[in-house]
Amino acid sequence: VQLQESGPGLVKPSQTLSLTCTVSGRHITTDVYVWTWIRQPPGKGLEWLGAIADSGSTFYSPSLKSRTSISGDSSKNMFTLQLRSVTPDDTAVYYCNSGRIWGQGTLVTVSS
């Protein structure tokens, strides 16, 4: 199984950050699997943002729930993250993950 993040590397403050994780080697609707977004701000630890299960159920970090949406596209075998009203504090390397499998990560910088 491989995961690959994609999306813009620069987002302006107050805009929406949108990232896609393309999954290969397993379908996102495969039983039991959960597909997750995690980020790591510069110089800080990993932060769990949220996840979508094979059933389509979604789970969000309480601290970001009001700004976060995760959705899946079974026809394209991918899942997406949207983070609204971003600020420079949202600058981080964003990873998609499923269990022990990680994407390579993509740096998103929030700056005008």
matplotlib code that plots the C-alpha trace (Angstrom):
import matplotlib.pyplot as plt

x = [0.0, 1.3, 0.0, 0.8, -0.2, -0.8, -1.9, -0.6, 2.5, 1.4, -1.9, -2.9, -4.2, -8.0, -8.2, -8.9, -6.1, -7.0, -4.9, -5.5, -4.1, -4.1, -4.1, -2.6, -2.6, -5.8, -9.2, -10.3, -13.5, -11.6, -13.0, -11.3, -9.0, -8.9, -7.4, -5.9, -4.4, -1.6, 0.6, 3.9, 4.5, 8.1, 10.0, 6.9, 5.5, 2.9, -0.7, -3.6, -6.1, -8.8, -9.7, -12.2, -13.1, -13.9, -17.5, -17.2, -17.6, -15.4, -13.5, -11.9, -9.6, -11.8, -9.5, -9.8, -13.2, -14.9, -12.4, -11.8, -13.5, -12.3, -14.0, -13.4, -13.8, -14.1, -14.1, -10.6, -9.5, -8.4, -9.3, -9.1, -8.5, -9.9, -8.8, -10.7, -9.7, -6.0, -3.4, 0.4, 0.0, -1.3, 2.1, 3.3, 4.2, 1.0, 0.9, -1.7, -1.5, -3.1, -1.7, 2.0, 1.8, 2.7, 2.8, 6.0, 4.4, 3.9, 4.9, 2.2, 3.1, 0.5, 1.7, 0.5]
y = [0.0, 3.5, 6.9, 10.1, 13.6, 16.4, 20.0, 23.6, 24.3, 27.9, 29.1, 32.7, 33.5, 33.1, 30.8, 27.0, 24.5, 21.5, 18.3, 15.0, 11.6, 9.1, 5.5, 2.6, -1.0, -1.1, 0.4, 3.0, 1.1, -2.0, -3.2, -2.1, 0.5, 4.1, 6.9, 9.7, 13.2, 14.2, 17.3, 18.5, 22.2, 23.3, 22.4, 20.7, 17.3, 15.4, 16.5, 14.2, 16.2, 13.6, 10.5, 8.8, 5.1, 2.6, 3.1, 6.9, 7.9, 10.8, 11.8, 15.1, 16.6, 18.6, 21.6, 21.8, 20.3, 23.6, 24.2, 20.7, 18.4, 15.0, 13.2, 10.2, 9.5, 5.8, 6.2, 7.8, 5.9, 9.0, 11.0, 14.8, 17.3, 20.7, 23.2, 26.4, 29.9, 29.1, 31.2, 31.0, 28.6, 26.1, 26.0, 22.4, 19.2, 17.4, 13.6, 11.1, 7.8, 4.5, 2.4, 1.9, 3.3, 7.0, 9.3, 11.2, 14.4, 17.8, 21.1, 23.7, 27.3, 29.8, 33.2, 36.3]
z = [0.0, -0.8, 0.0, -1.8, -0.7, -3.2, -3.1, -3.0, -1.1, -0.3, 1.0, 2.0, 5.4, 5.7, 2.7, 2.7, 2.6, 0.5, 0.2, -1.4, -0.5, -3.3, -2.2, -4.2, -3.4, -1.3, -1.8, 0.8, 1.4, 2.5, 5.8, 9.0, 7.5, 8.7, 6.7, 8.7, 8.3, 10.6, 10.6, 12.1, 12.5, 12.2, 15.4, 17.0, 17.4, 15.4, 15.6, 14.6, 12.6, 11.8, 9.9, 7.7, 8.1, 5.4, 6.1, 5.4, 9.1, 10.0, 13.1, 14.0, 16.5, 18.9, 18.6, 14.8, 14.3, 13.4, 10.6, 9.3, 6.7, 5.5, 2.6, 0.5, -3.2, -3.8, -7.6, -7.5, -4.4, -2.6, 0.5, 1.0, 3.8, 3.9, 6.6, 6.5, 7.6, 7.9, 9.7, 9.8, 12.7, 10.2, 8.5, 8.7, 6.9, 6.3, 6.2, 5.2, 7.1, 7.6, 10.4, 9.8, 6.3, 5.8, 2.8, 2.3, 3.6, 1.9, 3.3, 3.4, 4.2, 5.1, 4.2, 2.4]

ax = plt.figure().add_subplot(projection="3d")
ax.plot(x, y, z, "-o")
ax.set_aspect("equal")
plt.show()
